[in-house]
């Protein structure tokens, strides 16, 4: 199965549109979309949602997310993956990175892993 992405509410929605232009079969939701968590969802319920629904979270949240993620793991829970966007990276580069990850990976490749993107 291909990775599926959930864009945190602070991630530019243009990333979602551009990924879908690359390939309409990419499953990418943004916070606030129908079927996704609503805007303002706190980190712990967000982590529960991605675990239940199998979406990799793409976020810029380096402040509160690490603590909540650690608590999530201590509770014996899992995540399909978390991609933390490096500061100052342009939209085009993020789209390129997510598209390449989607093309060459499976969802299982990222289970319980946190990666910084771009990967280099």
N, C-alpha and C positions, 0 to 999 in steps of 0.2 A: 504494500500500500504506500502511496506517495505521502509525503509530509503535508499536513494542513496547517495553516497559519492563522493566528489571532493577533491582530495589531492592537496594541494598547492605545488608549485614547489620546496619548500625546504623540503618536506616530502619525505623520502626515498621510492623509487618506489618498493622496495621489499615488502612493506606493501600491495600494490595493488596485486602483484603476489600471496602473501600468502593468502590474503582474497579470491581470486579466487580459490585457491587450496582447501580451506575449503568448498566453495560452488560456483559452476560456475555461479549461478544465481544472485550473488551479483553484483549490479551495482556500480562499482567504477571506476571513471576516474581520471586521473592525468592531471594537467596543461600541455599542449603541446600535449595531445592525440588528435586523430581525433575526432571532435565533442565537444571538450573542449576548453576553452580559451587558447590562445597561450602563450608561455613562455614570461614573462615580462609584462603581463597584470597588470595594476595598480589596487589597491584595489577597488575604486568606480565602475569601469566596472565589476570587478569580483563579487562584491555583486549584481549588476544588473543581471549578468548572472545566479548566483545561484537562485535568486528570480524567474527569468523567466523559468528556466529549472528544478527547484525542487531538487537541490542537496544540501546536507549539506556540508559545507566547513570544511575540516580538515586542520588546519594550526598551525604553531609555531610562527606566527607573532603577538607578543604582543606589538610591538612598534607603528606601524602606524594603524593597523586594528581597535583598539578601537575607535579612533577618526572618522575614515571613517564609521564605523558601527553606531556610534551615529548620524552622519550626515545623513546616510541612513534612520534611523528611524525618525529623525526630518522632513525629506522630505515626510513622510507618507508612506514610503516603508516598505517591509517586507522581511524576509529571512526564508528559510526552517530550518535553524539552523546553528550554528557555533560551532565546537569542537576545542578547543585550547589545543594542546598537552603540557603537563607539561614538564619542562626541565629535561633532564637526563633519560627519560623513554626509555627503550629498544624497539626495533622493535617488538619482540614477545609479549610484554605486550600491545602495541598499537593494534596489530592485534587481540589479544584475546579480548580486550575491544570493538573494532569496531564490531567484529563478534558477541559478546554477545548482543550488542545494536541492531544489525541487526536482530538477532534471536527473541528477545522478545519485540520489539518496532514497532510502526508504524511511518510513516513519520510525521504525525501530532503531535506526542509527542514532537517535537523539534521546532515547528514553533516559530520564533522570540525569540529563547532562545540561550544563549551562555553557554556552559559547558566546564569545564576543564577535560581532560581525562589523565590518568585514573580517574574515578569518586571518588575514595577513597581519 
